[in-house]
Amino acid sequence: MPSKLWFEKGGYKYRSIRCLSRSLIFVPGNNPRFLKKATSSAADIICYDLEDSVPNKEKQKARVLIKKQLRDGENFFSYYLLEPDIFVRINSPESGMIEADLKEIVQDGIDGIVIPKVNSAKEIKKIEKTISSLEKKRKIKGIRLIPSIESALGVMNCYEIASSSKRIVALVFGIFDLLNDMGIEYTKGNPRGAKYSRYKVPVAAAAAGVVAIDGIWQDLKDKSGFTKDCKVGRSLGYSGKSVIHPDQIETVHKIFRPNKPEIEWAKKVCNVYEKSTKKGKGATVVDGKMIDEVHYKRAKALLEYFFENERGHGTHEDLDRTILSKS
């Protein structure tokens, strides 16, 4: 039976979510055909885009289309066992468009928001204040945030950005705008000019207790190069990769599938957190780090994914016995 997309608690609505971050696919918000096709995507995170893929004259059209897509989402995803997380990438803090974006998209059907070109924690705080106000008015709760690091200043501040809000669940690395900001020409592979930045983002994310999602690969014809780039990202500590085409998802999921340390971590988080909640407590500590419901949901989703896709069918008791046997 598919899980319910929404449940109510305390007068607020919450979504049943996948909580995996192997793949994040960007979908142009001004294209009805692409928005419709996105509903069959295998990506963990489907991100409707209001930013780079949408010309300025099409922004309002995209807001209206995405608003409708979010409203109709329950019909689209009702057959998924684990529904993809639905995010929207709004325009940048410097664009002057964020208020108009949020006014349209903060509603039922949205799990989170990708904020592009974030330079400071102050920008996150300002956006969070607007989101909280809209949530209260519309009686929804729990919208998550993924800041995108795309500038030299953003790279220098990425730990402070990742630590600035409990809503933040991941950082995204945006390579092309970063290179443009630094005046460096892009070269395929692992561009030297971006190495420091690409290496730093997952370190800052891990220190802040969130995950990191690697930047896109543009050359759809170069599948070998894409595979190598995914492996580099995986080796740097990224938990997934941004993609621009559905054909990239299978490779990403294969390379970024959970490994043994992640499975061990997830099992420990679930065990400790469940014991804590049975005692009437909420957040707890695992290996010296604070763990709350967001960490628990991600850990549980990772174990469920492993159970369904890596170990085959069985019982959760089987999962407990075999979860650590696969590297």
GIMOGI-V404524 format. One line per field, one symbol per residue. phi: phi as a letter, one per 40 degrees, with the letter a starting at -180 (. if undefined). A space follows every 50 residues. Layout:
phi: ???
//
This chain:
phi: .ccccbbbaggbbbccbcgbbcbbbcbdccbdcccccccbccccbbbcbb bdcbcdcbdcdcdcccdcccccdcccbcbccbcccbbbccccdccgbcdc ccdcbcadhbcabcbcfcbacdccdcccccccccdccbfbagccbbcbcb acccccbcccccccacccbabbcbccccccccgbccbchbddcbddcccc dcccccccgbbbbcccbcccccccccccccccdccchccaacbbadcccd cccccccdbcdccccccccccccccccccgbbcabbfgbcbbcccccccc cccccdccbbbgcibcccdccbdccbc
//
